[in-house]
């Protein structure tokens, strides 16, 4: 089983782009043409998000398993070093990758991430609320996903085309995969 990814044409090093919780590859769409002038974007989707499968094995959702999956992708691409770009939860994962394998990273860009820079107290509170949300998702399915404040249906400042694509991709999210992400 492998995470879904697209490789876009470009010039320069590969840049792994990882979206945040309840998002998808769609969030990067408007950036791809500009990035292609300096890099080769690799747009990945997290487990249970949009086109990626939702494995039942909880261990695959652990950050260390994501780091291993990212590095396996790097190896498949045949590159020694690449750039990383992460948003929110994706930022936490790409930063963890960079700290685990600094010799494999050319540069790191991240944005909008409480998870990446959180203190122990925030993490503990988030774990507790995450388990509760996971239970709600298991019980209520897609309706519970739509109640989460970062679901694209609540976005107010996105360009209409990006918003529409994120909403369409949100219909592909697998509730079990999202619940497992929270766990």
DRENDREN-225112 format. One record per residue (C-alpha): residue number from 1; residue in one letter; x, y, z. Coordinates in steps of 0.001 Angstrom, whole numbers. Layout:
residues N
node resi:NUM&resn:A&xx:X&yy:Y&zz:Z
...
END
This chain:
residues 183
node resi:1&resn:X&xx:0&yy:0&zz:0
node resi:2&resn:X&xx:1346&yy:3403&zz:-945
node resi:3&resn:X&xx:369&yy:7023&zz:-428
node resi:4&resn:X&xx:-1066&yy:8709&zz:-3515
node resi:5&resn:X&xx:1200&yy:11256&zz:-5177
node resi:6&resn:X&xx:1542&yy:13230&zz:-8411
node resi:7&resn:X&xx:4863&yy:14301&zz:-9875
node resi:8&resn:X&xx:4692&yy:17538&zz:-11837
node resi:9&resn:X&xx:7124&yy:18598&zz:-14531
node resi:10&resn:X&xx:9594&yy:21233&zz:-13521
node resi:11&resn:X&xx:13172&yy:22352&zz:-13436
node resi:12&resn:X&xx:15404&yy:21816&zz:-10433
node resi:13&resn:X&xx:15196&yy:19580&zz:-7390
node resi:14&resn:X&xx:12133&yy:17647&zz:-6345
node resi:15&resn:X&xx:9987&yy:19325&zz:-3680
node resi:16&resn:X&xx:7734&yy:17101&zz:-1573
node resi:17&resn:X&xx:4514&yy:18975&zz:-811
node resi:18&resn:X&xx:2359&yy:17664&zz:2045
node resi:19&resn:X&xx:-1087&yy:19114&zz:2790
node resi:20&resn:X&xx:-2737&yy:19534&zz:6167
node resi:21&resn:X&xx:-5522&yy:17684&zz:7964
node resi:22&resn:X&xx:-8752&yy:17364&zz:5908
node resi:23&resn:X&xx:-7080&yy:18932&zz:2893
node resi:24&resn:X&xx:-5678&yy:17435&zz:-308
node resi:25&resn:X&xx:-3351&yy:18031&zz:-3221
node resi:26&resn:X&xx:-5817&yy:20709&zz:-4365
node resi:27&resn:X&xx:-4395&yy:23243&zz:-1920
node resi:28&resn:X&xx:-1180&yy:23392&zz:-3960
node resi:29&resn:X&xx:-2787&yy:23808&zz:-7399
node resi:30&resn:X&xx:-2217&yy:27525&zz:-7808
node resi:31&resn:X&xx:1449&yy:27180&zz:-6807
node resi:32&resn:X&xx:2483&yy:24453&zz:-9236
node resi:33&resn:X&xx:3212&yy:26562&zz:-12338
node resi:34&resn:X&xx:5439&yy:28995&zz:-10424
node resi:35&resn:X&xx:7183&yy:26183&zz:-8560
node resi:36&resn:X&xx:7830&yy:24321&zz:-11818
node resi:37&resn:X&xx:10199&yy:27125&zz:-12833
node resi:38&resn:X&xx:12541&yy:26227&zz:-9954
node resi:39&resn:X&xx:11585&yy:22718&zz:-8804
node resi:40&resn:X&xx:9742&yy:19487&zz:-9615
node resi:41&resn:X&xx:6701&yy:19357&zz:-7320
node resi:42&resn:X&xx:5726&yy:16018&zz:-5812
node resi:43&resn:X&xx:2244&yy:16492&zz:-4390
node resi:44&resn:X&xx:1328&yy:13794&zz:-1872
node resi:45&resn:X&xx:-1944&yy:12950&zz:-118
node resi:46&resn:X&xx:-1993&yy:11585&zz:3433
node resi:47&resn:X&xx:-3635&yy:8299&zz:4428
node resi:48&resn:X&xx:-7419&yy:8472&zz:4185
node resi:49&resn:X&xx:-7289&yy:11842&zz:2450
node resi:50&resn:X&xx:-8729&yy:12119&zz:-1071
node resi:51&resn:X&xx:-6957&yy:9579&zz:-3319
node resi:52&resn:X&xx:-4760&yy:7854&zz:-740
node resi:53&resn:X&xx:-6017&yy:4593&zz:734
node resi:54&resn:X&xx:-7143&yy:4334&zz:4357
node resi:55&resn:X&xx:-5290&yy:1369&zz:5827
node resi:56&resn:X&xx:-6739&yy:-343&zz:8878
node resi:57&resn:X&xx:-3305&yy:-707&zz:10489
node resi:58&resn:X&xx:-2948&yy:2194&zz:12952
node resi:59&resn:X&xx:852&yy:1980&zz:12913
node resi:60&resn:X&xx:895&yy:3377&zz:9355
node resi:61&resn:X&xx:-577&yy:6658&zz:10636
node resi:62&resn:X&xx:2235&yy:7196&zz:13154
node resi:63&resn:X&xx:4576&yy:10044&zz:12217
node resi:64&resn:X&xx:7529&yy:7646&zz:12032
node resi:65&resn:X&xx:5662&yy:5563&zz:9447
node resi:66&resn:X&xx:4985&yy:8691&zz:7397
node resi:67&resn:X&xx:8688&yy:9571&zz:7565
node resi:68&resn:X&xx:9545&yy:6090&zz:6278
node resi:69&resn:X&xx:6956&yy:6432&zz:3489
node resi:70&resn:X&xx:8350&yy:9831&zz:2469
node resi:71&resn:X&xx:11859&yy:8438&zz:2385
node resi:72&resn:X&xx:10731&yy:5429&zz:364
node resi:73&resn:X&xx:9278&yy:7870&zz:-2176
node resi:74&resn:X&xx:12571&yy:9797&zz:-2246
node resi:75&resn:X&xx:14375&yy:6536&zz:-2971
node resi:76&resn:X&xx:11876&yy:5660&zz:-5727
node resi:77&resn:X&xx:12572&yy:9027&zz:-7323
node resi:78&resn:X&xx:16273&yy:8212&zz:-7279
node resi:79&resn:X&xx:17368&yy:11405&zz:-5548
node resi:80&resn:X&xx:19756&yy:11914&zz:-2669
node resi:81&resn:X&xx:18292&yy:15222&zz:-1523
node resi:82&resn:X&xx:15060&yy:17118&zz:-2024
node resi:83&resn:X&xx:13125&yy:20097&zz:-734
node resi:84&resn:X&xx:10164&yy:19844&zz:1635
node resi:85&resn:X&xx:7018&yy:21929&zz:1897
node resi:86&resn:X&xx:4303&yy:21253&zz:4449
node resi:87&resn:X&xx:1138&yy:22943&zz:5604
node resi:88&resn:X&xx:-325&yy:22433&zz:9096
node resi:89&resn:X&xx:-200&yy:18688&zz:9885
node resi:90&resn:X&xx:1896&yy:18265&zz:6736
node resi:91&resn:X&xx:4363&yy:20797&zz:8150
node resi:92&resn:X&xx:4724&yy:18768&zz:11330
node resi:93&resn:X&xx:5464&yy:15678&zz:9244
node resi:94&resn:X&xx:7939&yy:17355&zz:6880
node resi:95&resn:X&xx:9740&yy:19029&zz:9780
node resi:96&resn:X&xx:10021&yy:15661&zz:11488
node resi:97&resn:X&xx:11434&yy:14206&zz:8271
node resi:98&resn:X&xx:13981&yy:17027&zz:8076
node resi:99&resn:X&xx:15039&yy:16447&zz:11685
node resi:100&resn:X&xx:15307&yy:12697&zz:11083
node resi:101&resn:X&xx:17191&yy:12950&zz:7773
node resi:102&resn:X&xx:18820&yy:16400&zz:7589
node resi:103&resn:X&xx:21392&yy:15142&zz:5086
node resi:104&resn:X&xx:18549&yy:14357&zz:2636
node resi:105&resn:X&xx:16966&yy:17817&zz:2753
node resi:106&resn:X&xx:17993&yy:20821&zz:661
node resi:107&resn:X&xx:15427&yy:23199&zz:2144
node resi:108&resn:X&xx:12290&yy:23187&zz:4308
node resi:109&resn:X&xx:9270&yy:25461&zz:3936
node resi:110&resn:X&xx:6257&yy:25247&zz:6215
node resi:111&resn:X&xx:3159&yy:27228&zz:7026
node resi:112&resn:X&xx:137&yy:27320&zz:9362
node resi:113&resn:X&xx:1221&yy:24667&zz:11818
node resi:114&resn:X&xx:326&yy:24550&zz:15479
node resi:115&resn:X&xx:1214&yy:20856&zz:15435
node resi:116&resn:X&xx:4766&yy:21444&zz:14244
node resi:117&resn:X&xx:5728&yy:23856&zz:17016
node resi:118&resn:X&xx:3451&yy:22773&zz:19846
node resi:119&resn:X&xx:4461&yy:22314&zz:23452
node resi:120&resn:X&xx:3759&yy:19139&zz:25437
node resi:121&resn:X&xx:578&yy:20540&zz:27001
node resi:122&resn:X&xx:-958&yy:21389&zz:23602
node resi:123&resn:X&xx:-35&yy:17936&zz:22278
node resi:124&resn:X&xx:-1636&yy:16196&zz:25265
node resi:125&resn:X&xx:-4861&yy:18206&zz:24872
node resi:126&resn:X&xx:-4909&yy:17553&zz:21127
node resi:127&resn:X&xx:-4503&yy:13808&zz:21644
node resi:128&resn:X&xx:-7481&yy:13762&zz:24002
node resi:129&resn:X&xx:-9703&yy:15769&zz:21662
node resi:130&resn:X&xx:-8447&yy:13725&zz:18684
node resi:131&resn:X&xx:-9620&yy:10482&zz:20261
node resi:132&resn:X&xx:-13028&yy:12053&zz:20916
node resi:133&resn:X&xx:-13259&yy:13292&zz:17326
node resi:134&resn:X&xx:-12225&yy:9861&zz:16029
node resi:135&resn:X&xx:-15071&yy:8282&zz:17993
node resi:136&resn:X&xx:-17521&yy:10830&zz:16572
node resi:137&resn:X&xx:-16305&yy:10070&zz:13044
node resi:138&resn:X&xx:-16682&yy:6333&zz:13625
node resi:139&resn:X&xx:-20235&yy:6970&zz:14835
node resi:140&resn:X&xx:-21408&yy:9690&zz:12417
node resi:141&resn:X&xx:-19176&yy:9210&zz:9367
node resi:142&resn:X&xx:-18910&yy:12003&zz:6834
node resi:143&resn:X&xx:-21264&yy:14269&zz:8823
node resi:144&resn:X&xx:-18711&yy:14294&zz:11660
node resi:145&resn:X&xx:-15932&yy:15224&zz:9224
node resi:146&resn:X&xx:-17956&yy:18190&zz:8046
node resi:147&resn:X&xx:-18349&yy:19453&zz:11624
node resi:148&resn:X&xx:-14568&yy:19755&zz:12093
node resi:149&resn:X&xx:-13610&yy:23420&zz:11844
node resi:150&resn:X&xx:-10790&yy:22834&zz:9320
node resi:151&resn:X&xx:-13073&yy:20999&zz:6891
node resi:152&resn:X&xx:-13047&yy:22914&zz:3581
node resi:153&resn:X&xx:-16783&yy:23550&zz:3840
node resi:154&resn:X&xx:-15977&yy:26147&zz:6528
node resi:155&resn:X&xx:-13322&yy:27998&zz:4495
node resi:156&resn:X&xx:-14104&yy:31652&zz:3876
node resi:157&resn:X&xx:-11028&yy:33114&zz:2166
node resi:158&resn:X&xx:-10159&yy:30616&zz:-555
node resi:159&resn:X&xx:-10404&yy:31471&zz:-4243
node resi:160&resn:X&xx:-13605&yy:29890&zz:-5612
node resi:161&resn:X&xx:-11803&yy:27401&zz:-7871
node resi:162&resn:X&xx:-9543&yy:26159&zz:-5062
node resi:163&resn:X&xx:-12480&yy:25971&zz:-2659
node resi:164&resn:X&xx:-14503&yy:23923&zz:-5153
node resi:165&resn:X&xx:-11646&yy:21495&zz:-5730
node resi:166&resn:X&xx:-10994&yy:21072&zz:-1991
node resi:167&resn:X&xx:-14703&yy:20407&zz:-1427
node resi:168&resn:X&xx:-14732&yy:17812&zz:-4212
node resi:169&resn:X&xx:-11644&yy:16129&zz:-2739
node resi:170&resn:X&xx:-13226&yy:16195&zz:732
node resi:171&resn:X&xx:-15908&yy:13881&zz:-653
node resi:172&resn:X&xx:-13104&yy:11372&zz:-1321
node resi:173&resn:X&xx:-11841&yy:11403&zz:2270
node resi:174&resn:X&xx:-12353&yy:8089&zz:4025
node resi:175&resn:X&xx:-13900&yy:8597&zz:7457
node resi:176&resn:X&xx:-12060&yy:5563&zz:8886
node resi:177&resn:X&xx:-8749&yy:6948&zz:7585
node resi:178&resn:X&xx:-9411&yy:10368&zz:9065
node resi:179&resn:X&xx:-10371&yy:8767&zz:12392
node resi:180&resn:X&xx:-7151&yy:6749&zz:12311
node resi:181&resn:X&xx:-5167&yy:9916&zz:11613
node resi:182&resn:X&xx:-6643&yy:11468&zz:14738
node resi:183&resn:X&xx:-5794&yy:8409&zz:16800
END
